[in-house]
Amino acid sequence: MMSDQAIPFDAVVALALRLSRAERTRLIEQLAATLAEETKGEEKQSERRPARGILAKFGPAPSAEDIDEARREMLANFPREDIA
């Protein structure tokens, strides 16, 4: 009879160590299969597209010269004398 009460991890390890080597191997195989089944759906949800190319729809990136020119234009009147 299984209870819904959580069993402390240390207790589980202690019980597992009392098993024979063959039984521990079976336990590990069963846990691995269970974890693989449980995470199968999670892996599909967490699959992410690579970031490379994600902004391609916005066209090519500005060149270093374009960025330098934009900075010069922005900072041309900085700091302004009329703001104190």
N, C-alpha and C positions, 0 to 999 in steps of 0.2 A: 504494500500500500504506500503510495507516494503522497507526501504532504506538500502544500504550497509554501511551507516555511523554508526560508533560505538556509542553506547549510554553509557554515563558515569555510572559506577556502582552505585554511590550514587543516580542517577536519577532512576535507575531500582528499587532500594530498596525503595525509596520514593513512587514510583508508586505501588509497591507490598503492601506496608503498607496501601494504600488506599483501597485495596480489602477487601471483607468480609472474615471472618475466613474460610468459606467453599471454597471460591475462592482461597485463599492462599494455602489451603491444596491441591486443584487441581493443582495449579501452582507447588508446591513442588513435587507432584507425577509425573507430566509431566517432570519436570527437571531431576528428579531421573531416570526416564525411558530413557530419551534422553542421559544422561551421561552413563548409563549402556550400552546402545547400542553403543555409541561412543567408550567406553573403552573395549568392548568385544574383538575386534581385537588386541588392544594394550596389553591386558593381555596375550594372546597367544604368542605374540612376546617377551614379557618380562619374560616369564616363564624361570626359570633357573634351571639347574640341581644342586642338592646339591653338595657342594665342597667336602664332605666326599667321599673318594674313587676315586677322579678325577685323582690322581697320581698312582693308583693301578697298572696300566700297566707297571710301572717302577720297580715293585717288592717291597719287604719290605724295610722299612726305615733303615738306619744304626743305630746300637745300640749306646748308650752313650759311651761305651768303644771304639767302632770303631771311633767315632768322636774325642775322647780324643787322641787316638793314631795318627790319621791324623794330629791333631794340633801339637802334639809333633814332628812329622816328619817335618812338615812345618817350625816350629820355631826353629829347632835344630841348624841351622847355622845363626840365626838372632840375632843381627845385624852382618853382615859380616864385617870383618876387611879390606878387600881389596877394599871396596867401601867407598869413603870419600866424 
